[in-house]
Amino acid sequence: MEIRHLQTFITIVELQGFTKAAEHLGYAQSTITSHIRILEDEMGEVLFDRLGKKVILTHVGKKLVPYAKQMLDVYKEIKNITSHSNNVSGDLIIGASESLTIYRLGKILKEYKKNYPNVNIILKAAKCSDLRSKLHSGEIDIAFTIEPEIRDIDLVVKNLKDEDMVIVSAPDADLEFLVANCEGEVARESIIFSERGCIARAAFENYLRQKKIRYVNPLEFSSIEAIKKCVMNGLGISLVPYYTVRDEIREGRLKMIGVTEPLGQFRTQLTYHKNKSVSVPMSKLIELTLNESINWR
């Protein structure tokens, strides 16, 4: 049983198909099929049921998944065994929200690459809820999210900073309706939401609901930078982390009101799965992040 065969098996499981796995791994379709046949011969059991174009794990296949992932983690750790910075190597897959990638991680990753140039960093941007799912599936090694406190017994969570959330608008916009008793009124400015499924969007919707402020035809963007530019251009108001608009507020290009209730406290958090083997590249990133995040305070 070879590591490459297990890697092929897990890739098929994660991408849900032989063809996608072949494209991802750079193998011919026949090679992927051969790897699985070898595994099935060694196991003495079929691992996948082929139902038309779909492949579905058999009972034995499902039981193999966690063991295969553990073996791949151990293999990665063996490859990365070293106590010397210059020899730290291997892959490190990081998941992060867009705003943290732009405003928090740049300096950390620059310092990391300077210290550990042989580590191959793969950065994946996604919504915070999706990042937690990717931790559970083993698709990423470590995640950076901004959201209320994560309560998940299967994740190791390190709080890096409590974050301020603010509602921002163009300098000449009317924000008084958000602080005055305007129950039942239609919002005087257009509402700009982040994409569906985003925790900040749900928090903003809940805020408006609690205030009993009505709105029609809201705008929706998946990019924090697009939201910020639209707000600056007077297209509406939005809820964003303060660190993403700090400079624009200081320069008078945006104005804001702070928001606490009923949002709850948002935090920048570093997380990884409790059963994940912490490789040397992972431990070095965690150490560097904890040291750097002190300056955020």
ChimeraX attribute file (.defattr): number of C-alpha atoms within 10 A of each C-alpha:
attribute: neighborCount
match mode: 1-to-1
recipient: residues
	/A:1	11
	/A:2	9
	/A:3	12
	/A:4	11
	/A:5	19
	/A:6	21
	/A:7	18
	/A:8	22
	/A:9	25
	/A:10	20
	/A:11	19
	/A:12	23
	/A:13	19
	/A:14	14
	/A:15	13
	/A:16	15
	/A:17	16
	/A:18	23
	/A:19	18
	/A:20	15
	/A:21	23
	/A:22	20
	/A:23	11
	/A:24	13
	/A:25	13
	/A:26	11
	/A:27	13
	/A:28	14
	/A:29	14
	/A:30	11
	/A:31	14
	/A:32	20
	/A:33	15
	/A:34	13
	/A:35	18
	/A:36	20
	/A:37	16
	/A:38	14
	/A:39	18
	/A:40	16
	/A:41	12
	/A:42	10
	/A:43	14
	/A:44	10
	/A:45	14
	/A:46	16
	/A:47	23
	/A:48	20
	/A:49	13
	/A:50	12
	/A:51	8
	/A:52	6
	/A:53	8
	/A:54	11
	/A:55	16
	/A:56	16
	/A:57	18
	/A:58	15
	/A:59	13
	/A:60	15
	/A:61	19
	/A:62	14
	/A:63	12
	/A:64	17
	/A:65	15
	/A:66	14
	/A:67	12
	/A:68	17
	/A:69	18
	/A:70	15
	/A:71	14
	/A:72	18
	/A:73	19
	/A:74	16
	/A:75	12
	/A:76	19
	/A:77	17
	/A:78	13
	/A:79	15
	/A:80	18
	/A:81	15
	/A:82	14
	/A:83	9
	/A:84	9
	/A:85	14
	/A:86	12
	/A:87	14
	/A:88	20
	/A:89	21
	/A:90	18
	/A:91	17
	/A:92	20
	/A:93	17
	/A:94	21
	/A:95	28
	/A:96	24
	/A:97	21
	/A:98	21
	/A:99	19
	/A:100	18
	/A:101	18
	/A:102	14
	/A:103	12
	/A:104	19
	/A:105	17
	/A:106	12
	/A:107	13
	/A:108	17
	/A:109	17
	/A:110	11
	/A:111	15
	/A:112	18
	/A:113	13
	/A:114	10
	/A:115	14
	/A:116	20
	/A:117	15
	/A:118	16
	/A:119	18
	/A:120	14
	/A:121	17
	/A:122	12
	/A:123	14
	/A:124	16
	/A:125	17
	/A:126	18
	/A:127	20
	/A:128	22
	/A:129	14
	/A:130	16
	/A:131	24
	/A:132	24
	/A:133	12
	/A:134	19
	/A:135	22
	/A:136	18
	/A:137	14
	/A:138	21
	/A:139	16
	/A:140	22
	/A:141	24
	/A:142	25
	/A:143	25
	/A:144	26
	/A:145	26
	/A:146	26
	/A:147	21
	/A:148	18
	/A:149	16
	/A:150	19
	/A:151	9
	/A:152	10
	/A:153	9
	/A:154	13
	/A:155	18
	/A:156	17
	/A:157	19
	/A:158	17
	/A:159	16
	/A:160	20
	/A:161	17
	/A:162	17
	/A:163	18
	/A:164	15
	/A:165	24
	/A:166	20
	/A:167	18
	/A:168	25
	/A:169	28
	/A:170	23
	/A:171	17
	/A:172	10
	/A:173	17
	/A:174	14
	/A:175	20
	/A:176	11
	/A:177	16
	/A:178	17
	/A:179	9
	/A:180	9
	/A:181	12
	/A:182	15
	/A:183	15
	/A:184	12
	/A:185	13
	/A:186	14
	/A:187	19
	/A:188	17
	/A:189	18
	/A:190	19
	/A:191	21
	/A:192	22
	/A:193	24
	/A:194	22
	/A:195	17
	/A:196	13
	/A:197	12
	/A:198	18
	/A:199	18
	/A:200	25
	/A:201	19
	/A:202	15
	/A:203	19
	/A:204	23
	/A:205	17
	/A:206	15
	/A:207	19
	/A:208	17
	/A:209	15
	/A:210	12
	/A:211	19
	/A:212	16
	/A:213	19
	/A:214	14
	/A:215	16
	/A:216	9
	/A:217	8
	/A:218	12
	/A:219	17
	/A:220	15
	/A:221	14
	/A:222	15
	/A:223	12
	/A:224	20
	/A:225	15
	/A:226	13
	/A:227	23
	/A:228	24
	/A:229	12
	/A:230	19
	/A:231	24
	/A:232	19
	/A:233	14
	/A:234	16
	/A:235	19
	/A:236	23
	/A:237	29
	/A:238	25
	/A:239	26
	/A:240	23
	/A:241	20
	/A:242	17
	/A:243	16
	/A:244	19
	/A:245	19
	/A:246	13
	/A:247	12
	/A:248	13
	/A:249	17
	/A:250	10
	/A:251	9
	/A:252	10
	/A:253	16
	/A:254	22
	/A:255	23
	/A:256	21
	/A:257	14
	/A:258	12
	/A:259	16
	/A:260	12
	/A:261	11
	/A:262	14
	/A:263	17
	/A:264	13
	/A:265	15
	/A:266	22
	/A:267	21
	/A:268	20
	/A:269	20
	/A:270	23
	/A:271	22
	/A:272	25
	/A:273	23
	/A:274	14
	/A:275	13
	/A:276	19
	/A:277	16
	/A:278	19
	/A:279	22
	/A:280	23
	/A:281	25
	/A:282	18
	/A:283	11
	/A:284	16
	/A:285	19
	/A:286	17
	/A:287	10
	/A:288	15
	/A:289	19
	/A:290	15
	/A:291	13
	/A:292	17
	/A:293	16
	/A:294	10
	/A:295	8
	/A:296	12
	/A:297	9
